[in-house]
Amino acid sequence: MNDTTYNIYKKMPVWIQNMACSIAGYAQYRRRYNSKFSKYLEDLKESEWWDIEEIKGYQNKKISEIVTYAYKKVPFYRRVMDRRGISPKDIDKREDLKQLPIIDKNTIKKYKNQFKSDEFNDGSLIKRKTSGTTGNPLELYMTKDAVTRQRAVWWRHKNRFGIRPWDKRLSFGARVLVPESQSRPPYWRYNWAKNQYYLSIYHIKDKNIKSIAKWLNEESFDFFEGYPSAIYNLACQIESQNLKIKNRPKYIFTGADALIPEFKQKIENVFGVKATEHYGMAEACGNISKCEKGSFHVDHEFGVLETVSDKKGAKNEKRMIFTGFHNKAMPLIRYDIGDYCTMSNSNCSCGRSSKILKSIDGRIEDFVRTKDGGRAVGMNRVFKWAEGVQEIQIVQKSLNKLVVRIKPDNDFDFSYTKEKLSTELKKRIGEEIEIEFDIVEEIPRSKSGKYRAVVSEIESQLSGERALKNKVDADIGNIRSN
């Protein structure tokens, strides 16, 4: 919501805010779940058991289809292929993709309008902005069908654990649905359309934990979902205050940032249930989900994953390059997402033949700590409001000060970006924080050469905080998935 709407919203009584969340949730539900959703989900539950040859045949067919479509309808790919003397019939299997260039966010920004299909007008499409976990936020367009297919892939992951779309959920996300200034419960809002409660991750603070724990024991949720760092923070606070959660969910599903072993162990110990994860992206050109045995499987029906060597990666790590199959509004072919992985040559005991990853390395960011004991996560979400930037990073210097580093692009508007980012940051961590903006030529990298969206220079308190720092600063290795 824009600033004017939000200022009106935050003054409403809680019951009206719940109604507003439900109305917005219903509109979102209609966009995401069309009449084909159930069929897509059932098809996916069948295709996840395909053998290697069936997977290979399907992926080669979809590669040929999307390349042919891109040549006919997308100016960027038509120009590139013509210049290279390539026709769509030259690319009909996975190995042929190497004839096309690898693209990244900067490529899309540079040739933005040339990536959009000629078939659609903007009014029929869904606009998305990436959260900027790689420091480079991006605006994209998707068809409604591609959005529904992506949701079906995400729900297949939950179905593996017996969870259904209408089950009651508690979400840990970065939206600011509970005003930061609110000092009394409820620190959650209800979305009737999705049977969803949304817990404000910015209110997970020492003084609020008893009321949150009490509410969790009064309610009954089928599952939790959201940022593992936020769920970990809540688990640590509950444990430190010797509280117990007796009304446990069936499962905990995480995404958006890394479920490192320290997070997973604490979450499972405190809430008494298993935590699993999936790796998705706003660009909707690939997805990776864990199975019941804890292995990361490539969701082969949604896109194809290539891996390429990179000197920045640790030993055996490779960059992940995705080609999406279903978003005709803005096809992404050989797209460098900016994260790394280590592949496995083993077969999974679950019986699925899809490719397995040992680990994924990416989406690591520090907590932002507040004076009142809070630990804010998902701060890269504010990068959606950073227009005209090549890269951006938040650095916490002290409990009272943040520095926002910006590497500007040609159309950068400092005054506008400063105002928007300041507003969004203060919505999450309070008005009293000092925010300094630093225009730089380059964003500093870790010792391994990798980027982090949020860096804290404050001494770590929780073991999970220290683990995050060690993963990147000391370049110890990958984020282990199993």
N, C-alpha and C positions, 0 to 999 in steps of 0.2 A: 504494500500500500504506500501511496505517496505521503509526504510529510503532513499535508493538510488533513488527509483522511486519518492518519495515525493520531494526530493531535485531538481529533474529534473522538476517535475510538477509545483512547486511553482515559477519557473523562466519563465514559459510559459506565453504568453499573455492570457488575460481573455477569448477570444473567443476560443482559443485552449483548455484551461481548461474546458470550457463548453462542447467542443467536447469530451474531455477525460471522463468527467462525464457522458455524454450520451452513450458513448461506454460501459463504465463500467455498467451503468444503464441498458443497453440492455441485457448484459450478465446476470446481476442479475435478470432481468425480466424473461428471459428464464428459469432460475433455479427455480423461485418461482411460475410461472404461466404456468403449462403444459396444455395439451388439456382437462384435466378433471376439471379444475378450475371452469368453468361455471356450470357444472353439480353439483359439490360439493356445490357451492353457492346456487343454486336453491333448492337442497335437504335440506340444512340448513334452508332456509327461510320457508320451509314446516315443518320441524321437531321442530322448536322452538315453534310451537303451539300444540305439543303433550300433551296429558293429563298425569297425574302422572303415571298411569299404563303403558302407552306406553314408557315413559321415563325409568321407572324401568326395563321393559322387555328388552329394547335396551341396557341399561348399564350392566345388568347381562349377556347378550349375549356377549358383547364386553369384559367384565372381563374374562369370560371363554375362549374366543379366545386368548387374549393376554397372559394369564397365561399358556395356553397349548403351545402356540408358544414359550414363554420364556423357558419353560421346555425342549422343543425339541432342541432349537437353541442357547440358551444363557447359557454358562457354570456356571455363578454365581448362577442363579436361579435353575438350575438343581442340583447343589451341595447342596444348601440350602434346597431344597425340599426333596432331598434324605436323608439328615441328619435328617430332622424332620419327616421323614416317611410320607410325603404328596405326593399325586399324583395330576395331573391337574384336575381330575374328582372331587376332594374334594373341589375345589374352583370354583363355578359356579354362585355365587351371591355376592353382595357387602359385606354382613356380614362375608363371608368366608375369605375375604382378611386379617383379623386379625390373621390368622394362619401364615402369612408371616411377616418377620421383617420389621420395618421401616428403610429405608436407607437415607443417606444424602450425601453431596458432599464429605466428607472425606471417606465414604464407597466406592464411585465410584473411587476416586483417588487411594485408597489402592488396589482395585481389577480391575483397569481400563480395561485391556484387557479381563477380564472375563465378562464384561458387553456388549461387542460387539457380535452381532449375527454371527454365523458361516455361515450364508447364503450369506453374502456380502463380497466383497473385498473393501478396503479403496478407491480405485479409482472410484467406482460407488457411493460413498456417499458424502454428504456435511458436511464439518467440521465446527463446531461452537465453539465459546468461550463465556462463560457467562461474563457479565460485572462486576460481583463481588459486587453486592449491599449488599451481606451478608458478604463481606470481604474474600470470599473464591472462587476465579475464577476457572472455570472448563472447560475442553475441552470435546466436545461431537461430536457424529456422527448422522446424520439424513438421511433418504431416501428422494429422491426428492418428492415422493408422500406425505410424512408427511409434508414437507415444504409447498406444495400446499394446503393441508388440513388446515394447520394453517392459511395461508393467507385468505382462504375462510371464516374461523371463524372471523377473524379480519374485513373482508369486510362486513360480515353480520351485524356487529355492525354499520358500516357507512351507510349501506343500510337502516337501521331503520330510518335514518334521511334524506333519499332521496339522498344520495351521491353515485356516481357510480365510478368504477375503473378508468375510463378515465377522470374524472373531474380534473380540474386544482387545484393543491395543493401548499401550502407553508409549508415546513418542518423545524422544529426546532430540530435539532439533534446534536449529539456530534462529528460527523466526522469533520476533519479539512480540508475542501475544499477551504477555503479562508485563505491564509497564515496570521499568526498572525501579521507579520510585515507590512501588507498592511494598509496604512493610508488614503486611499481615496476610495470612492465607485467605483464599486459595491461591497457590502459586501455579495453578494449572487451569487450562480452558478445555471446553468440550466441543467436539465436532460431531454432531449427530450423523451426518452423511456417511462417515467412515467408522462409526462406533469407536471413536478415537479421543483419548485424553492427551493433551499436549502439555508436558511439564516444562516450565521455564528453566533452562539450564543455567540462566544467569541469576537464579535465586537459590541455587544449591550452595548455601552458605551455612556456617556454623549455627547461627541463630535460628535458621529455618528448618533444620534437619528433623527435629522432633515432630513438628507438625506434618512434614512430608512423610516421615515414617509412619506416623499414626494414620494418615490418609491411605497409604499403601496397604496397611493392614485392615482397613475398613472396606477397601475396594477389592475387586477380583478381576485380574487381567489375564487374558489368554497368552499374551506375549508382550515383551518390551522390544522397542526398535530404536535405532538412531546412533548417535556418536558414541563409540566405545569410551572415548576419553571422558565424556560427561557421565556415563553410567559408572565408570571407574571412580570418578570423583565422588559421586553419591555413595558408592559402596564404601569408600575410605571414610567418609564423614559418618556414615551409619556405624561402622565398626569402631571408630574413635570415641563415639558417644555410648558405646556398649548397648546399642539398640538391636532389635531382632526383627526381621521381616518374616512373618509367619504365613502371610497370604502370597504365595509364590506364583509367578507366571509359569507357563509350561516350557517356554524357551525364550532366549534373548537373541535377537538378530541385530547385527551391527553393520555399519557401512559409513562412508564419507571420510573417515580417517582410519588409522591402522589399529587393529586389535592385536597389540603386542602381547607376548606371553605374560608379562606382569599385570596387564589389564585383565586378561582372560582369567587368570588364576584368582585375582581378588574378586572379580564380578561373580564368578561361579561359587566361591566360598561364601560370600555374603548373601547372595540371593538363592543359593542352593539349587541352581538349575544350570544346564549347559548353555554356553554362548557360542554362536556360530557367526559367520560373516560372508559377505559377498563384495565384489569389486565392480562397481558400475561407474557411469560417467554421463554428464549432461550431454555430451556430444553424440551419445547413442550409437556408437559404432563398434562396441564390444562389451562383453560382460564375462565375469568369472565368478563362480559360486562354489561354496563348499558342500560336500555331500555328508551323509550321516557318519562316514568314517573319518571326517576331518580333512579330506583332500580338496584342494582347489582345482575345480574342473573348468576348462574353457567352455562357455555356452556356445557351441558350434553353430547353432541355428541363427544366432543374432549377428555374427561377424566372424572374420578370420583373424587370427593373431599370428604375426610374424615377429621374430626377435632378431635384433642386430647388435653386434658388438659395439662397445663404447668404452673409451679409456676412462670415463668417469665412474663406471660401474666397478663394484668390488669383484673379486675372483668369481668366475662363472656367471656373473650378472650380465643381463643383456637388456637393451631398451625394447619396450613394447610398442609395436606398430600395428594398428588396427585398420581393417577395412570393413565398414558396416554394410549390411545387406538391405536394410528396409527403409531408410530415410531418403526418399526421392527428392524431398524439398531441397536438401543440401548434402548430397552424397560426400562422404569422406573416404577416400581411397588411399591407403598407406599413410595413415595419420599417426604422427608421433605424439603420444599422450603426455610424455615427459616423465614417466615412471619406469622402473626397472623390475625384472623378474629373474628367477632361476628356474629353469624347466626341469622336469623329472622324466626319466626314461622308463619308469616303473609303471606297472598296472595297478589300479586301485582295487582293493578287495570288495568294494561296493558292487562291482560288476559293470560299471560304465566304461566305455571305450574312449571317451573324449580325452583330449590332452590334459595332463596334470602339471601344475606348477608346484615346486617345492616351497616357493616364497615369493612375495611381492614386496618391493622396496619403494616406498613413496608415501605421500600424504601424511608426513610427519610434521607436526607443529607443536610448539611449546604452549603450555597454559599461559593465560594472562591473569595474574593474581591481582586481587583488589584488597583494599585496606580492611574491609569487613570480613575477610576470610573466604571470599569467593574465588573460584577458578574458572574463568571464562574460556570456552573452546569454540571452535567453528568461526573464529574471527575473520578468516579469509572470506566469509560470506559478504563482508562489507565491500570487497573488491568489485562487486557487481556495479557499484556506484562510481567506480574509478574509470572515467572515460578518457580516451586519448593518452593511455599509458602503455609502454612496452612491458614494464615489469613493476611490481610493487611488493613491499615487505613491511611488516609491523615488527618493531623492536621495543621490548619493554625494558626501560632503563632502571626504573624504580617503581614502587607501589603508586607513586604519584605522576609518573611520566611515561608516555609512549612516544616513540619516534616513528613516523611513517616515511619510509624511503621510496622515492618514485623515480623511475627512469622514464622520462616523458617521450611521447611520440610526437609526430608533426602537428596533430590537431589538439594538443594538450591545452586545457583551460585551467590554470592554477586556481583561480578564485572559486570557480564552480566546484572543482574536485575537492578543494580544501573544505568548503562548506558542507558538501554532501557526506564526505568521509567523517568529518567531525561529528555531524549529527548522528550518523549510524553507529559510530563507536560509542558515543555517550548514551545512546539508547540501551546499550548492552552492559556498560560498566560504570555508568554514572557521570553526572555533570562535573564533578570536581576534578576529574583527571586532566592533567596537562597534556596537550597533543602538539607535537612539533613536526613540521614537514621539512624533509630534506631532499632536495632535488639532486640526483646523482647521475653519473655517467654509467655506472654499473652497480648492480646489487651484489654484495659480497656472497660468496659461496662457502660451504663447509670445506673441511680438509679434503673431502673426496670430490669436490667440485659440484656438489648437488645443492639444489635450492630448497629453502624452507620459507613458508609463507609467514610464520610467526616465530620470532626468536626472543627468548627471555634471558636477560643478563642477571636476573635475581637468583640467588642460591636456591637450589631445589629442596623441597621438604619431603614430598612423597617419593617412594621408591619408583613409582611409575614415571614421575617427572625426570628423575635421574636416568632412567632407562631410555627415555626419549632422547635426551641429550647425548647419551653414549652411542645410540644407534647412528647418529649422523656426525656429531663432532669428532668422535674418536674413530668413526668409520669402521666399527666393529664388524659389521656384516649386515645381513639381510634381516628384515622383519620376519621372524619365523612364523609359519602358518600352522604348524602341526604341534 
